[in-house]
């Protein structure tokens, strides 16, 4: 039995080049710099839209309201986050923060803290992605409130 001969690589390459060339050519035969995006379901709809499109769809939101609706808030347990004095923390965590010169911390959940540096807001501290505290508390917080994402920091 003789093995079946496959089409050559040259034929495949020629077909790919022809497809690529056809995609970059307008109906009138003029070459375009990029392919136009496919129509969205909103533009393909038979019902006309009454809302006017934004003047620059790539522009970033500029108002505080637009920013807060664009980014979802990080979830926390009820009653958290809250600012606490480092002097009130358990020994291991208190010593860790005091060695760094920190006097206040943000408690994100029971057993989970992050340093609150002078001049920083609670939001700044939460967004550092550094979690210090008890290992099991941090792991539970990451699993339940951060979709399993692992953060840097120290734990005991």
C-alpha positions as CSV (number, residue, x, y, z in Angstrom):
1,X,0.0,0.0,0.0
2,X,1.4,3.3,-1.0
3,X,1.0,6.3,1.4
4,X,-1.3,9.0,0.1
5,X,0.4,12.1,-1.1
6,X,-0.5,15.3,0.8
7,X,-0.8,18.7,-0.9
8,X,2.5,20.5,-0.7
9,X,3.4,23.3,1.7
10,X,3.7,25.6,-1.3
11,X,-0.1,25.2,-2.1
12,X,-1.0,25.9,1.6
13,X,1.2,28.9,1.7
14,X,-0.2,30.3,-1.5
15,X,-3.8,29.9,-0.2
16,X,-2.9,31.7,3.0
17,X,-1.3,34.6,1.1
18,X,-4.3,34.9,-1.1
19,X,-6.7,35.0,1.9
20,X,-4.6,37.6,3.6
21,X,-4.5,39.7,0.5
22,X,-8.2,39.5,0.0
23,X,-8.8,40.6,3.6
24,X,-6.7,43.7,3.1
25,X,-8.4,44.8,-0.1
26,X,-11.6,47.0,-0.3
27,X,-14.4,46.1,-2.7
28,X,-13.1,48.8,-5.1
29,X,-9.7,47.0,-5.2
30,X,-7.9,49.6,-3.0
31,X,-5.7,48.3,-0.3
32,X,-6.7,49.3,3.2
33,X,-4.5,49.8,6.2
34,X,-6.6,47.6,8.5
35,X,-9.7,45.5,8.4
36,X,-12.9,47.2,9.6
37,X,-14.4,45.6,12.7
38,X,-17.4,43.4,12.3
39,X,-20.8,45.0,12.9
40,X,-22.0,44.7,16.5
41,X,-25.4,43.4,17.4
42,X,-26.4,47.0,18.3
43,X,-25.7,48.2,14.8
44,X,-27.2,45.2,13.1
45,X,-30.5,45.6,15.0
46,X,-33.5,46.6,13.0
47,X,-34.5,49.1,15.8
48,X,-32.7,52.4,15.5
49,X,-30.9,53.6,18.6
50,X,-31.8,57.0,19.9
51,X,-28.5,57.5,21.9
52,X,-25.8,59.3,20.1
53,X,-22.4,57.6,20.0
54,X,-19.5,59.1,22.0
55,X,-17.3,61.5,20.1
56,X,-14.2,59.5,21.1
57,X,-14.9,55.8,22.1
58,X,-11.3,55.3,23.2
59,X,-11.3,58.2,25.7
60,X,-11.0,57.3,29.3
61,X,-13.8,58.3,31.7
62,X,-13.1,61.6,33.4
63,X,-15.7,61.9,36.1
64,X,-15.5,60.1,39.5
65,X,-18.9,58.5,38.8
66,X,-17.7,57.0,35.5
67,X,-14.6,55.7,37.2
68,X,-16.5,54.0,40.1
69,X,-18.9,52.4,37.7
70,X,-16.1,51.2,35.4
71,X,-14.1,49.4,38.1
72,X,-15.9,47.0,40.5
73,X,-15.2,47.6,44.2
74,X,-13.2,45.0,46.0
75,X,-15.4,42.9,48.3
76,X,-14.8,42.8,52.0
77,X,-16.6,41.1,54.9
78,X,-19.3,43.2,56.6
79,X,-17.8,46.0,58.7
80,X,-14.5,46.0,56.9
81,X,-12.1,47.6,56.0
82,X,-11.4,49.6,59.1
83,X,-8.5,51.6,60.4
84,X,-6.9,50.3,63.6
85,X,-3.9,51.3,65.8
86,X,-0.9,49.1,65.4
87,X,-0.6,49.0,69.2
88,X,-3.9,47.1,69.4
89,X,-2.8,44.3,67.1
90,X,-1.6,40.8,68.1
91,X,2.1,40.6,69.1
92,X,3.5,39.1,65.8
93,X,1.7,41.5,63.6
94,X,2.2,44.5,65.9
95,X,6.0,43.9,66.0
96,X,6.1,43.5,62.2
97,X,4.4,46.8,61.6
98,X,6.4,48.6,64.4
99,X,9.7,47.5,62.8
100,X,8.5,49.2,59.6
101,X,7.6,52.4,61.6
102,X,3.9,52.0,60.9
103,X,1.5,53.3,63.6
104,X,-1.8,52.6,61.8
105,X,-3.1,49.6,59.8
106,X,-6.2,48.8,57.8
107,X,-7.9,45.6,58.9
108,X,-9.4,44.0,55.8
109,X,-11.0,41.0,57.6
110,X,-10.5,39.2,60.9
111,X,-6.8,38.3,61.1
112,X,-5.8,40.2,57.9
113,X,-4.2,43.7,57.9
114,X,-2.2,46.0,55.6
115,X,0.0,48.9,56.6
116,X,-1.5,52.4,56.4
117,X,1.4,54.7,55.7
118,X,1.4,58.4,56.7
119,X,-0.4,60.4,54.0
120,X,-2.1,57.4,52.4
121,X,-5.8,56.8,52.3
122,X,-7.6,53.5,53.1
123,X,-8.1,53.0,49.4
124,X,-4.3,53.4,48.8
125,X,-3.5,50.8,51.5
126,X,-6.1,48.4,50.2
127,X,-4.7,48.7,46.6
128,X,-1.1,47.8,47.6
129,X,-2.1,44.1,47.5
130,X,0.1,43.4,50.5
131,X,-1.6,41.3,53.2
132,X,-0.1,40.7,56.6
133,X,-1.6,38.6,59.5
134,X,-2.4,35.0,60.3
135,X,-1.7,32.6,57.4
136,X,-5.1,30.8,57.6
137,X,-7.0,34.0,57.8
138,X,-5.1,35.4,54.8
139,X,-5.7,32.3,52.7
140,X,-9.4,32.3,53.5
141,X,-9.7,36.0,52.6
142,X,-7.9,35.4,49.3
143,X,-10.1,32.4,48.5
144,X,-13.5,34.0,49.5
145,X,-12.9,37.7,48.6
146,X,-10.1,37.8,46.0
147,X,-11.1,34.8,43.8
148,X,-8.0,32.8,45.0
149,X,-5.5,35.4,43.9
150,X,-2.4,35.2,46.1
151,X,-1.0,38.4,47.6
152,X,2.4,39.2,49.0
153,X,3.0,39.9,52.7
154,X,4.0,38.2,55.9
155,X,1.9,35.7,57.8
156,X,2.2,33.7,61.1
